[in-house]
């Protein structure tokens, strides 16, 4: 049995499967009037995802919560595969892969908390954000320098696309 290098893992990645709270956001949730929920998303994560999609790659969001803000952000970024209210993230992960027609080995999961560990243990590249819980960091192939909601997703996109030799071309086009 051979152990794959980080570079080898990155070479195979065609799809990102992202948690939302703590990965695309810093994890804070603000409740406003009439049950409105507010989330803050980092602009560089968004521009990184647009670059990712322009390079022909795909993205899915799998989150345990439900929020209109997630629907709005997914639409802005062109993310069609969105699973909200996922009580079993591993089952949701397998469902997303089947819908996308992508293998687990060609998938990078980015998470920050215990519910993200199971899907991360079944993907080609498991990533934990810098401020993830111990269990997520302990099982990750890569831990970002940036915390969740502060450019961690962009960091992973750049890492994967640089390993694939695509970053200079997609970043300047």
N, C-alpha and C positions, 0 to 999 in steps of 0.2 A: 504494500500500500504506500503510495507516494503522497507526500504533503505538498499541496499546491502553494506556490508563492502568491503574495498579494497581487503582483503583476499578472500572473497567470489567471487568477480569479477575475481580475478586472477585464482581461481580454475577452472573456466569455459573456460579459453583461450586456443585455439588450433591453432590460426593463428594470425600473425601480418600483419597489412596493414600499410606500411610506406610511408611517403613523402620522397623525396630525398633531395632537397636543403633546408638546415636548420635543417635537421634531421640526415641523413646519412653523410651530409657534414656540414661545418660550415656556409654555405650559400654563400660563395664567388664563383665567376665564373671568370675564366681567359680565355680570348680569345687570341688564338695564330694565327700564319700565316694560310692562306687558310681557315679561319673560324673554325679552331680547337678549341674545348672547353675543358678546363681542370678542373677537380674537384679533391679535396683531400678527401679521405675516411679514417676513423680511423680504425686501425688494430684490436683493441679490439672489435669494433662493428662487424667486419667481423668474428673474432673467436667466438664471442657470437652467431652470426647467424649460424655458422657451428654447434655449440653445440645445438642450438635450433632445427635445422634440424635433428641432430643425435638422438634427443629425440622424433622424430616422428612428430614434429610440422611443420607448413607451413608458408610461407611468401609471400607477394605480395608487389610490389612497385607501387604506384600511384602518378604520378608527372605531373605538369602542363607544364613542359618544355620537350624538346626532346634533347637527347644527346647520342652520341655513347659511352661516358664514362659510362653511366648508364647501357647500354646493356652489356658492358664488365664486369662491377662489378657484375651485376646480374648473368652472366654466371659463373664467378669465385666462387660465393657463392651458386650456385645451385638454384637460384630463377627463376622459369619459368613463374610466373604470373607477368607480367610487363605491365603497362599501362602508356605510355608517351603521352604528349600533351593533357592531360585531362582538358578540359575547365570546365567540371562539375564533380567535384570529388565525389559527392554523387552518381551520375549515374555510374561512374567508380567503386566505392566501391560496389554497388549492383551487377554490372556485374562480378566483381572478386569473390564475394561470390557465385554467381550462378555457375560460372566455377569451383570453388573449392568444391562446395557442403558443405559449412560451414555456420552455422547460424551467424547472426549478434551478438548474445549474446556470441558466442564463439570466438569473434574477438576483438583484441586490435588494435586501431588506434593510431599512434604516429605522431603528427604534430607540426607545429610551427607558422602557419600563418592563416589568415582569410579563405582561401579556404579549410583548413583542418577542420574547425569547424563543417560544416554540416555532413560529414561522421562520425566525432567523436561523434556527438550527436545521432547516430544510432547504435553504437557498444556497446559491453559489458564492455569494459575498454577503456576510453578515456585518452590519455596521451599527455601532452604538455612538450616539452623540456624546460629546465631552462630559456633559453633566447627567448622563444616564445613571440608572441605579446599578449597584454592584453586579447583579446577575446579568444584566444586558451587556455590561462592559466585559465581564468574565467570559462570555461566550462569543464575543465579536472577533472577526478577523481583522477589523480596523476600527479604531476609536478616533473620531474627529478631534481636531484642535478646537473648533468652534462649538459652542454649546447649541442646544436646540433652539430654533427660532432666531438664530444669530448668524446664519450663513453656513450651517453644517451641511445642508443639502447641496448647496453650491460647491462646497469643498469636495464632496464625494463625486459630484458630476465632473468637476475638473480632474480629479484623480483618475476616474475611469476613462474619460476621453483622452487624457494625456497618455495613459498606458496603451490605449488603442491607436495612438498617433493621430487622433482627430481634433484635439483641442485647438491647435493653432489655426486650422482651416475653418472650423465652425465659429470660433470666437471672433474672427475678423471678417466673416462674410455677412 
